[in-house]
Amino acid sequence: MKPIKNAEEIIRNRTSMRTYEKRPIPPDLIAKITQKISRFHNGPFGSKLRFQFVAATESDSDTLKGLGTYGIIQNPAGFVIGAVDPGLSGSGLVDFGYAMESIVLFLADLGLGTCWLGGSFRKSRFAERMNLHKDETVPAVISVGYPASSPRMLERFMRYAARSNSRKPWEVLFFRNDFHHPLFTSEAGEYASALEMVRLAPSASNRQPWRVVFESAKRQFHFFLQRSKGYRPEKLGVADLPRVDVGIALCHFEMTVGEAGFSGEWVAAPPEINRLPPLTSYVVSWKVA
Ligand SMILES: Cc1cc2nc3c(=O)[nH]c(=O)nc-3n(C[C@H](O)[C@H](O)[C@H](O)COP(=O)(O)O)c2cc1C
């Protein structure tokens, strides 16, 4: 993935925007976005991904007809819809989160507001637009538009309910060599900013299910998924969103280290940790080059 300029600044300033101005995106910008997102087609696990940008124009406001969001999103100028085969292990969903978040940051860099929607969207209607292949699903979409100057009461309530402005502290998320020793910023050294950008990432219901163990001897950052007790996506009729969330975290990490000029790669290298905390499973590791 090509790092964007000022990744850190963009990540720090991004928040979910659900209320937009009634203003279409100009045709030349639509063309630029369409062209750019066609290039986001794989993630660390190499799953095949497809994305489509659907936007209303001044002359055709019907384009978005039927793409419902249960009233959560007001005046969207467009949506990015994506499709992937989740795969047996769910790695397709991690790739999906990784690539869709690169699109979110690219759009933020253009001054556009976005909101991830993993539950508040009429799945079948969005899926129809993608002409899904066998085994593909639409795990989530993002709404896009020019942010309104003040959010609606509903949006303010949603942010309050999900505690969207807060994030878990370092000692809950990041560890050294095993899950018993918290990793301090001083120990993370030049990787402290990349981990901070992981910490600030958006996640479904702000659950922040990512955990990272830094293995100092091997200079590897091991990413884990820690599920919330009782979360049953199949009962809610949504995709396994915590996997998408981990993909988002991987995107923030890679963008930030890429911008800092540090090289490395994603590898499957699960560390030898005797007992993992409950509901915790290994996903992938970043190997410092
Ligand atoms: C995978 C994913 C799915 C989400 N689904 C929804 C959704 O269905 N409806 C909604 O209003 N917000 C949704 N959100 C937005 C989160 O609630 C939001 O990212 C979180 O509360 C943190 O707030 P922030 O994005 O403003 O930092 C989703 C976010 C992610 C990453």
The ligand as a MOL file (V3000), in Angstrom:
LIG
                    3D

  0  0  0     0  0            999 V3000
M  V30 BEGIN CTAB
M  V30 COUNTS 31 33 0 0 0
M  V30 BEGIN ATOM
M  V30 1 C -16.5670 -1.9400 10.8550 0
M  V30 2 C -17.3690 -0.7770 11.3940 0
M  V30 3 C -18.7580 -0.7960 11.3520 0
M  V30 4 C -19.4930 0.3080 11.8170 0
M  V30 5 N -20.8480 0.2850 11.6950 0
M  V30 6 C -21.5810 1.3810 12.0490 0
M  V30 7 C -22.9910 1.3960 11.8320 0
M  V30 8 O -23.5810 0.4350 11.3360 0
M  V30 9 N -23.6620 2.5290 12.1650 0
M  V30 10 C -23.0400 3.6350 12.6840 0
M  V30 11 O -23.7000 4.6340 12.9310 0
M  V30 12 N -21.6850 3.6330 12.9210 0
M  V30 13 C -20.9520 2.5400 12.6040 0
M  V30 14 N -19.5850 2.5340 12.7910 0
M  V30 15 C -18.9020 3.7250 13.3570 0
M  V30 16 C -18.4250 3.4900 14.8050 0
M  V30 17 O -19.5020 3.5780 15.7070 0
M  V30 18 C -17.3350 4.5310 15.1270 0
M  V30 19 O -16.2440 4.3230 14.2630 0
M  V30 20 C -16.8500 4.4520 16.5620 0
M  V30 21 O -17.8780 4.7590 17.4650 0
M  V30 22 C -15.6630 5.4290 16.8040 0
M  V30 23 O -16.0300 6.7400 16.4650 0
M  V30 24 P -15.2180 7.5950 15.3930 0
M  V30 25 O -15.2520 6.8190 14.0860 0
M  V30 26 O -15.9210 8.8970 15.2960 0
M  V30 27 O -13.8040 7.7100 15.8940 0
M  V30 28 C -18.8300 1.4350 12.3700 0
M  V30 29 C -17.4300 1.4450 12.4190 0
M  V30 30 C -16.7120 0.3640 11.9410 0
M  V30 31 C -15.2300 0.4200 11.9580 0
M  V30 END ATOM
M  V30 BEGIN BOND
M  V30 1 1 1 2
M  V30 2 1 2 3
M  V30 3 2 2 30
M  V30 4 2 3 4
M  V30 5 1 4 5
M  V30 6 1 4 28
M  V30 7 2 5 6
M  V30 8 1 6 7
M  V30 9 1 6 13
M  V30 10 2 7 8
M  V30 11 1 7 9
M  V30 12 1 9 10
M  V30 13 2 10 11
M  V30 14 1 10 12
M  V30 15 2 12 13
M  V30 16 1 13 14
M  V30 17 1 14 15
M  V30 18 1 14 28
M  V30 19 1 15 16
M  V30 20 1 16 17
M  V30 21 1 16 18
M  V30 22 1 18 19
M  V30 23 1 18 20
M  V30 24 1 20 21
M  V30 25 1 20 22
M  V30 26 1 22 23
M  V30 27 1 23 24
M  V30 28 2 24 25
M  V30 29 1 24 26
M  V30 30 1 24 27
M  V30 31 2 28 29
M  V30 32 1 29 30
M  V30 33 1 30 31
M  V30 END BOND
M  V30 END CTAB
M  END
